[in-house]
Structure formats: C-alpha cells, structure tokens
Amino acid sequence: MTTPVKIGLVQMSMTADAADNAVRAERAIEQAVGQGARVVCLPELFLTPYFCQVESAEMFDLAESIPGPTTERFGRVAQRLGAALIVPLFERRAAGLYHNSAVVIDRHGRIAGHYRKMHIPDDPAYYEKYYFTPGDLGFVAVSVEGLRVGVLICWDQWFPEAARLTAAAGADVLFYPTAIGWHPDERDEHGNEQREAWITVQRGHAVANGVYVAAVNRVGFEPPAHGSGRGLQFWGSSFAAGPLGAIIAQAPTDAEAVVVVEIDPSRIEAVRRGWPFWRDRRIDAYGPIVNRWGDGPAVR
C-alpha cells in the first residue's frame, strides 16, 4: 500500500549574492516542510542569477564540486528538517569540464541521486552550450520519502524521450527545476503563447506517462551580467500536475512562492489501468527513434 506524500516547489528570484540566495532558499524549504512537504525542489542554478545570458570565462568560477560546499550545507538542512531536497548546481567535474546538475539529498543529509542535464540549449540569452557538457548519467529515479523521484532540468522538459525514460525507470513524479522566461522584445506578441506551450508540453508528459509532474521556475527580471542584451523576465508559474495532466496548484508569474501539493502514488496505478499506454506501447517498432531524422543512420 502506498501513502500520499506532500512535495514542495520553491519559486525564487535570485540576486548576485550567492550567500543571500542560499539563505532565502533555506527559509523557503523550512516554509515548505512546515506545510508538510517531505520532498522539496529548488529552481535551476538557484545560487546565482542566470549567468548564461552571456558567454564569459569568468562565470566558470561559480561552479563547484559534487559533493561540495552546497551539498554539505543543504545536507545539513535536510537532516535538520527530516525532508529530502532537490538541489540544482553548476557542477565543476574537472578542470574545463562542467555540468548543469542537480542532486537529490535524502532526509539523513546523504546524496541519494545525481543528475546531469542531458539537453543543452544554445539560443539568444540562453548560451548554455558554452558552459555545460551534456549529461552522461542517464535518466534515473531515486527512492526518497516513499516516492520514486525523477529529476530533469529545464530544456529537458521539451523532450518526450526524457520524460518517457525517466518514467520507465520507475519515477512517480518528474521534477523539472527550471530557468525560463520572456525576452522583453517578444513578450507582448508571443509571451502568453510561449508560457502556455511550456505548461502544455509538461502536462502532456504527465498524461502520456501516467505520472505527476512538478515544474519549479525562478521569477523576476534579470539583466545580463555584462555586455549587450535586454535581460530576461522569468515567468514563474511553477506548477504541479497530476497523472491525467490536471494542474493541482500553480504559483504566480510575478512573485516568489512556495507551493505544497500532495502526491498519491496509488493514483498512478488507477490512471494507468484506465489509460493503458504502457501496455500498448509498440516497443518492437520504435527502433528509428534513435535516428536523427527519417531513415538516416542510427546512432549506436
């Protein structure tokens, strides 16, 4: 018999002061746990402003090892509060080798899981390929607090393959720590459509896989660290959706928030019995999915 578990989503704005960001993140975690959350997720790269708006070698100084000072600090937080945490980090793996990563820390303060972002964007004001090597740890689910937790990061949320493989690893809930927003020049004409697309694709992952989804975004305006560019207006809107895609709760577009919702793994069983997509998958016919396009050569 499975037991419902509450999860917490921390929607934050970030300053240039990493110590201040860490303190405010810790307070938000305390708030979520105070409302009954047993697993709490922070936004992507929560310790700093979104530095990928520019390409600058000095930004590599922001990276740290895993384990390292931030995992140690939030390990103590997890142990003190008796809750599991999802902590996204700019990981320094070796000299010249960096990842956009997240760790799952269990209630005892131990690292229970480690994910490296697989899909790396390279778009105006999202110059992540300059900084991050694609992940190589695969798509996994980690058991904490009575849940099987899968972690994917931001750009991963647009790819159904990532959601499918993480769900196939046994995840009850897909967490997407995120940093996404509007370019100021596009917001008036395209902003609502872009935000709705972001929500819709993740709700689709919930439906297609019969899992819960939790998207955890940052909020507020951030100018580029230096040089040209008009900055990004992060649209918040952190939300949790159930295994039929219905939004359970959602944060605003323009303010920090802590969202706490209940996850019931037994609902996954009920939904998948009624909507048996896993039964009807034609795994014998999906070989071409590893092709880049059409009938081109497969990547082995």
C-alpha positions in Angstrom: 0.0 0.0 0.0 1.4 3.4 -1.0 0.9 6.5 1.1 0.4 10.1 -0.2 3.4 12.3 0.2 3.5 16.1 0.0 6.1 17.8 -2.2 7.3 21.4 -2.1 8.1 23.7 -5.1 10.2 26.8 -4.3 9.8 29.6 -6.8 12.5 32.2 -6.2 14.1 35.4 -7.6 17.9 35.5 -7.5 20.3 38.2 -6.5 24.1 38.5 -7.3 24.7 37.4 -3.7 25.0 33.6 -3.6 25.0 33.6 0.2 21.8 35.5 0.3 20.2 33.2 -2.3 21.2 30.2 -0.2 19.7 31.7 3.0 16.4 32.5 1.3 16.3 29.1 -0.3 16.8 27.5 3.1 13.9 29.7 4.6 11.7 28.7 1.7 12.5 25.0 2.3 11.6 25.5 6.0 8.3 27.0 5.0 7.5 24.1 2.7 8.4 21.5 5.3 6.3 23.4 7.8 3.4 22.9 5.5 4.1 19.1 5.4 6.4 18.7 2.4 8.6 15.7 2.5 10.5 16.4 -0.8 11.3 20.0 -1.7 12.7 21.2 -5.0 14.7 24.4 -5.7 14.9 26.1 -9.2 17.7 25.5 -11.7 21.0 27.2 -10.8 19.4 28.8 -7.8 22.6 30.2 -6.2 23.2 32.8 -8.9 21.5 35.0 -11.5 21.1 33.2 -14.8 24.6 33.8 -16.0 24.1 32.0 -19.3 22.7 35.2 -20.8 26.4 35.9 -21.8 29.5 33.9 -22.7 32.2 34.8 -20.2 35.0 32.6 -18.9 34.9 34.2 -15.5 31.5 32.6 -14.9 33.2 29.2 -14.6 34.4 30.4 -11.2 30.8 30.0 -10.0 31.0 26.2 -10.4 31.7 23.8 -7.5 32.3 20.1 -7.0 29.7 17.5 -6.0 29.9 16.7 -3.2 31.0 20.2 -2.2 30.0 23.2 0.0 26.4 23.5 -1.2 25.6 19.8 -1.0 27.1 19.8 2.5 25.1 22.8 3.6 21.8 21.6 2.2 22.6 18.1 3.5 22.6 19.6 7.0 19.3 21.4 6.2 17.7 18.1 5.0 18.9 16.3 8.2 17.7 19.1 10.5 14.3 19.2 8.8 13.9 15.5 8.2 13.0 16.0 4.5 14.5 15.2 1.1 15.8 18.0 -1.1 16.4 18.5 -4.8 19.3 20.9 -5.1 20.4 22.1 -8.6 24.0 23.2 -9.0 26.6 24.4 -11.5 28.9 21.4 -11.2 32.7 21.5 -11.7 33.6 17.9 -12.6 37.2 18.6 -13.6 39.3 21.4 -15.0 37.5 22.6 -18.1 34.6 20.1 -17.6 31.3 21.5 -16.2 27.7 20.3 -16.0 24.3 21.8 -15.2 23.4 19.3 -12.5 21.0 18.5 -9.6 21.4 16.3 -6.6 18.8 14.5 -4.5 19.6 14.7 -0.9 17.8 12.3 1.5 16.5 13.1 5.0 19.8 11.9 6.5 21.7 14.5 4.5 23.2 12.0 2.1 23.3 12.3 -1.7 20.8 9.8 -2.9 20.9 10.7 -6.6 22.8 12.9 -9.1 21.5 14.1 -12.5 23.3 16.0 -15.2 21.2 17.9 -17.7 21.1 16.0 -20.9 19.7 18.5 -23.4 21.7 21.7 -23.6 20.2 24.8 -25.3 22.1 27.4 -27.3 19.7 30.3 -28.0 19.9 34.1 -27.6 20.4 34.8 -23.9 20.5 31.0 -23.2 24.1 30.3 -24.2 24.3 27.1 -22.2 26.5 25.1 -24.6 29.3 27.5 -23.8 29.2 26.4 -20.2 27.8 22.9 -19.9 28.8 19.4 -21.2 25.8 17.2 -21.9 25.0 14.8 -19.1 26.2 11.2 -19.0 24.4 9.7 -16.0 21.3 8.7 -17.9 17.7 9.0 -16.8 17.1 7.6 -13.4 14.6 7.6 -10.5 15.6 7.8 -6.8 13.6 6.5 -3.8 13.1 9.1 -1.1 10.3 9.6 1.4 8.1 6.9 -0.1 8.3 8.3 -3.6 10.3 7.4 -6.7 11.7 10.8 -7.8 12.9 11.6 -11.3 14.8 14.8 -12.0 15.2 16.5 -15.3 16.3 20.1 -15.9 14.7 22.9 -17.9 15.4 22.3 -21.6 14.9 18.6 -20.9 11.2 19.4 -20.4 10.6 19.8 -24.1 11.7 16.2 -24.9 9.2 13.4 -24.6 12.0 10.8 -24.7 13.5 12.2 -21.5 10.2 12.0 -19.7 9.5 8.5 -21.0 12.8 7.1 -20.0 12.6 8.6 -16.5 9.1 7.3 -16.0 10.3 3.9 -17.3 12.9 4.0 -14.6 10.1 4.0 -12.1 9.5 7.7 -11.3 6.2 8.6 -9.6 6.9 12.3 -10.1 9.1 14.2 -12.7 10.7 17.3 -11.2 11.8 20.0 -13.6 14.0 22.6 -11.9 13.9 25.4 -14.4 15.0 28.9 -15.5 12.8 30.1 -18.3 11.3 33.4 -19.2 10.5 36.0 -21.8 12.8 38.1 -24.0 11.4 41.6 -23.4 11.1 42.2 -27.2 8.9 39.1 -27.6 6.7 39.2 -24.5 3.8 41.4 -25.8 3.4 39.4 -29.1 4.4 35.9 -28.1 4.7 35.8 -24.3 1.4 34.1 -23.5 1.8 31.6 -26.3 5.3 30.7 -25.1 4.3 30.2 -21.5 1.3 28.2 -22.4 3.4 25.9 -24.6 5.8 25.4 -21.7 2.9 24.4 -19.4 1.2 22.2 -22.1 4.2 20.1 -23.0 4.8 19.2 -19.4 1.2 18.4 -18.7 1.4 16.1 -21.8 4.4 14.3 -20.2 2.2 13.7 -17.2 -0.6 12.3 -19.3 1.5 10.2 -21.7 3.4 8.5 -18.8 0.7 8.5 -16.1 3.0 10.4 -13.6 3.0 13.5 -11.6 5.0 16.5 -12.9 6.4 19.4 -10.9 8.0 22.3 -12.7 10.0 24.7 -10.5 10.9 28.0 -12.1 12.6 31.2 -11.0 10.8 34.6 -11.2 11.7 38.2 -11.7 13.7 40.3 -14.2 17.5 39.6 -14.6 19.7 41.8 -16.7 22.8 40.2 -18.4 25.9 40.1 -16.2 27.6 42.5 -18.6 27.7 43.4 -22.3 24.7 43.8 -24.6 21.3 42.3 -24.1 18.0 43.4 -22.7 17.7 40.7 -20.0 15.1 38.1 -19.2 11.8 38.3 -17.4 11.4 34.9 -15.8 7.8 34.0 -15.8 7.5 31.9 -12.6 4.3 29.9 -13.0 5.8 26.9 -11.1 3.1 24.2 -11.1 2.3 20.6 -10.2 0.1 18.4 -12.5 -1.4 15.0 -11.8 -1.2 11.9 -13.9 -4.1 13.0 -16.1 -2.5 16.4 -16.7 -4.7 18.5 -14.5 -2.9 21.3 -12.7 -3.1 20.8 -9.0 -1.5 24.1 -7.9 0.4 26.9 -9.6 2.5 29.9 -8.5 2.0 33.4 -9.9 4.0 34.8 -12.8 5.4 37.8 -10.9 6.1 36.8 -7.3 8.1 34.3 -5.2 6.0 31.5 -3.8 6.2 28.2 -2.0 3.8 25.6 -3.4 3.0 22.4 -1.5 0.9 19.6 -3.1 0.1 16.0 -2.3 1.4 13.2 -4.5 -0.6 9.9 -4.3 1.3 7.0 -5.9 -1.8 4.9 -5.8 -3.5 7.3 -8.2 -0.8 6.4 -10.8 -1.9 2.8 -10.6 -5.5 3.7 -11.1 -4.8 6.0 -14.0 -2.6 3.6 -15.8 -5.3 0.9 -15.5 -7.8 3.1 -17.2 -5.4 4.6 -19.7 -3.0 1.7 -20.5 -0.5 3.5 -22.6 2.3 1.4 -21.1 0.6 -1.8 -22.1 0.1 -0.7 -25.7 3.5 0.8 -26.5 5.0 -0.8 -29.6 8.5 -1.2 -28.4 9.2 -3.5 -31.3 8.6 -0.7 -33.7 10.5 2.2 -32.1 14.0 1.5 -33.4 14.1 4.5 -35.7 13.7 6.8 -32.7 17.5 6.7 -32.4 17.8 8.2 -35.9 18.3 11.9 -36.2 15.7 12.2 -38.9 13.7 9.9 -41.1 15.6 6.9 -42.4 19.0 8.4 -41.7 21.7 6.3 -40.0 21.1 5.3 -36.4 23.4 6.5 -33.7 24.8 3.5 -31.8 
